[in-house]
Amino acid sequence: MAELETQQGGLAVPDGWTYAPAPESTDIVRIAERYGHYVGGEWLEASEIYETIAPRDESPLATIGQATKADVENAVAAARNAYADGWSSLPGSERAKYLFRIARILQERAREFAVLESLNGGKPIKESRDVDVPLAAAHFFYYAGWADKLEYAFPNRRPRPVGVAGQIIPWNFPLLMLAWKVAPALACGNTVVLKPAETTPLTALLFCDVLRQAELPPGVVNIVTGDGRTGAALVESEGVDKIAFTGSTEVGKAIQRQLAGSGKKLTLELGGKAANIVFDDCALDQAVEGIVNGIYFNQGHVCCAGSRLFVQESIYEPLVEKLKRRLTTLRVGDPLDKNTDVGAINSAMQLEKIKELVASGEEEGAEIYQPPCVLPEKGYWFAPTVFTNVAQSYRIAQEEIFGPVLSVLTFRTPDEAVEKANNTPYGLSAGVWTEKGSRILWMAQRLRAGVVWANTYNRFDPTSPFGGYKESGFGREGGRHGLEPYLRFDD
Amino acid sequence: MAQAPALPVGFELPLEARLPRIGAVDAVALEARAGELAKRSIKKDAKVWALLLAIRTTDLTTLEGADTPGKAAAVASKARRPDPSDPSVPSCAAVCVYPNLIPAVRERLGDSGVKVAAVATGFPSGQYPTAIKVADVRSAVELGADEIDMVIDRGAFLSGRYAKVYDEIVQVKEACGAAHLKVILETGELGTYDNVRRATLLAIAAGADFVKTSTGKISPAATLPVALCMLEAVRDVYEETGRRVGFKAAGGVRAAKQAIQNLVLVHETLGPEWLTPDLYRLGASSLLNDILMQLRKERTGAYQSGDYFTLD
């Protein structure tokens, strides 16, 4: 690095300007040594247990219950009782009060939840603080507003609750996915049994304390923890009227097969392999920011991640140059450091999957680029990665990697962009980068994706329905549309 | 008036994608990126380093109708030795004044190494005939200015007369002689980030040594998104041509925290080699005392009363 001239006491910084560590303290959150299951407003001892860890250094955080079939049925029964006992017949305006209370308490305890989310999940504190927790609270506020307006949401259709909703959520946005599921379910008068992901139970368990503070009637929300077996038990349970699942396409298909003919309602929010399409008339530096956000936000553990970058060939070189340069300013490190941009990979299993697919990319002939970065020794880490010279048929262009790995392909014309973008079994999201308004609208009409972002990416709002086409699932979460899966209609 | 080319250099149609494109700027994304960079947490050693750098790159400024030789000399003293109680605090990069005050400032600065910068070209409005503006520059140089901060003709720019804007900068650069030229865009009047980018590239094409955000006389001035926009244009020029053009943020930077945010912008957009008075300046007046206060706090652990920091 160039030596900086000194004048009367100026400092020379040999390696450029290193920002000092800026750790967010974990003192604010108290993690119990051992958790059971939260059923009927009580904590029940877990007979089978496992450990949850912090992916940044593999340190153990707490002992968690592995819910058995009996535990699950117990929870479903509690939800059933709470439903019949009054929750379903409570006026919407009363249900709304509980939801508003929950939203407020989440906001008041925001820092606690943000720290815990980053600790247990691995995502940077600035993301859990600025995105996950505020959005989670926002969902509760938003659906609180609908609770007493269902007749207006669906005029002349006489909306009524479904009953008991079984909800299975993933590990990439643990608290936020909980909010996406619980808020509309409760607003519509249903009761809930929710299973957080195996590796990220802690914010859901802390959420039970919010329920206690909000004095939510016992059994309205029940939380059972465990791995896929617990999820399967929940899906199978006779007492559940509706299943909402967010997770992999593979498991989603299994659930759908299982529920066929059962009469249970189902919504699935599954994987994606989104095309992020950059035209040569884009705002170039901002497009690079959008690409980076699209795939490196939350380490790429995002179902709607922009994992396939389609660059118009006429602008390929300058864009890829800028992109690679931008990667060198990404800070990979301790999720609890406020300056960290890219955190830890959630689990050893996910890290293996990422490594396997990246190896396949190299083997199939794509060119790999990773900025130099020092990865910590302990914990699960993967450097932000870009593959160029990618063919549509490579596994890295077909399969969802769910990691900080971008595949770059090119196109010549808008028609070709649409064709290639849609050429996937997935259909969750897409991005379009162009300064030309008419092209944005043209592309949005033709892209087979539930969400199309124009000159932006990864923007979420409780008012905006989110969900996929094709093998990315069906049903929408957010907005008025998000109420539908939780209602029965007379028609 | 010199013969302006039909299209200024840099506005030619790019035959290859690699030439610096005039291009567009997405406001939402730009502001979001600037917001993200503003969140960087700079503490302890890194903060002290940044505060000292901010001082070393400050152009301490007084630009008032009421400026007198006495006032200008006082500012010059402050720039030379910002904290008399702490000799390890470096001098500022320059003192920035109206042309009439150049002699007073020169005398007070002596051979300290602090530069004399003067505004010229009918600052701040620039609404004068070109010949008058160029004469203004020549006289400022004769009076002893090391650096000239000129204003572009926003009236011409906003009415699409880019060649006129370009031509004026070329003439001013010529009149500067050995003095280095900063071109003030007055971004607050340009209306859009697209215009800010175009004006930046235009000024660089015409020969600017530095591009500068504002006169400091109107708001908005040097916001973080505007600075980011200009730095990205500076980066594009550097990447394409190897030419390094400096950047000066002026106007509205009053708190040390903002100064540090501005430095983070440069650091993460251009790189640490650009964090030097040769390539970066902060035009400010009251900022300096806030920086000194923060510095004192980092070093002693406590905030001192404002009375301990001189008002010059």
Interface residues (C-beta under 8 A of the other chain):
Chain A: M1 A2 L4 E5 T6 Q7 Q8 G9 G10 L11 V13 G16 W17 T18 Y19 A20 A22 K126 D280 D281 C282 A283 L284 D285 Q286 A287 E289 G290 S314 I315 Y316 E317 P318 E321 T329 K338 N339 E435 N455 T456
Chain B: A17 R18 R21 G23 A24 V25 D26 V28 A29 L30 A32 R33 K39 R40 S41 I42 K43 K44 D45 A46 K47 V48 W49 A50 L52 L53 R56 P87 S88 V89 P90 S91 G113 E232 E239 L263 H267 E268 G271 P272 E273 L275 T276 P277
